[in-house]
Amino acid sequence: MVGSFGNAKSLSVSGLPELSRACDVAEIRLDLLEAEGALAGGRPWAHLAGFPLLFTARRGDEGGAGDLGAAKRMELLEPVLDEASLVDVELVSAGEMAGVLAALKERAIPWIASWHDFEGRADSFARIPAMAGEAARLGAACFKAAVRLHEAADLDRLTELFSKVDALPLSLMGMGPLAKESRLKCAAAGSVLNYGYLGDAPTAPGQCSAAELKAGLSTFAR
């Protein structure tokens, strides 16, 4: 399970004992920290040394803060690669961030190819298998898709994708009112990375906290 820090304050007050209880991997959103000016003083995650860290520098049209260009996102990611257990790069950014992907390959650091649909377009579910295939071709360890869900039938379409994609592991989740339920059902269907927020700031619409998600997964598994 992935716990995601939505702001610098949540990161600063988090300690290793409670982090270990909340999740298996902690996501450090470099774009959010940059927007807050929290990177000026160095590495605000330094106190979490030894814990598996997922670094993300999200592009603006897929939910990132500050609408950072590819050059800036690479500038944020390159210095932290030696600390990374995983790195998230949007599938659509793979070409313009080829330098980062090459560095990840050289260091044998797995990367997540991600895609986010905050509107929940009707063709989103049909597009995911082809995108997952492209992610596999590019060498991603898994394909992550987060899609806004409008109705229960959308959740069914999302979970059905686990039986339709075998190119690489999937991390699927819904956003919006069905976000929590989707994360539970997708986890049960085989989602390899399931996200909840750490601290007091969600990082996606409808996202539940890591503690709430972990409790829900525990109940759901019974």
Buried (B, 14 or more C-beta within 10 A) or exposed (E): BBBBBBBBBBBEEBEEEEBEEBBBBBBBBBBBBBBBEBBEEEBBBEBBEEBEBBBBBBBEEBBBBBEBEBEBBBBBBEEBBEBBBBBBBBBBBBEBBBEBBEBBEEEEBBBBBBBBBBEBEEEBBEBBBEBBBBBBEBBBBBBBBBBBBBEEEBBEBBBEBBEEBEBBBBBBBBBBBBBBBBBBBBBBBBBBBBBBBBBEBBBBBBBBBBBBBBEBBEEBEE
